Amino acid sequence: MGSFRFRRRIKIIPGLWLNLSKSGVSTSIGGKGLTVNLKDGKTKTTIGLPGTGMSYSETLTDSHKPEDGKQPEPSGQIAHPFFWIILFTAIIVYALS
């Protein structure tokens, strides 16, 4: 059985979008190759290679809003190596185009 989906993207200014869906409202900043989406204290960063269909996404929660009232401990974790490969490649592709 299928499911009903709704999504509407409204351009505010070049590089800034307002996204409407069944689950709520979010804001996207960026464009081809790099987009940052902000919604409900979460930040989703997507880096892709335009025209290839390849991308990498990572979602981070807002560290200023701990869910249990305790201060978050730093994890010392850096971004996944694939993130840096896609970012570097996207920068090269953008610079050469």
Helices and strands as residue ranges (DSSP letters): E 7-13, E 16-21, E 24-31, E 34-39, E 42-49, E 54-61, H 81-96
